């Protein structure tokens, strides 16, 4: 077990989640139970799964939760593509979130390599 709050990947994904909550406040009200909710759930899933994985007793369990977090990061990336294409966010915001999400994904992948290097050869996401 380790203190997830000390992990830079958790700190960055937590800040990303805060930013997601801030930007989705501007989405149309009719999206509250649609894209707003889905985007927020995908964002919160990233640091939540890092946290849960760090509370497990094995590297295999940690890796499983990091994979879930990684999947949520890809899902979140799509939600921002959709939000941009629907005109809910600007191109500038879209680029900012794509960059932030990419950084978190890369950090998650690096963490996975450290947890289980034989299963995760070096690859750029």
JOKAMO-V364126 format. One record per helix or strand. SS is the DSSP state (hx for helix, st for strand). FROM is the first residue (numbers start at 1). TO is the last residue. Records with the same first field share a line. If there is no record, write none. Layout:
SS: FROM-TO + FROM-TO
This chain:
hx: 4-6 + 8-24 + 29-31 + 35-54 + 59-85 + 91-115
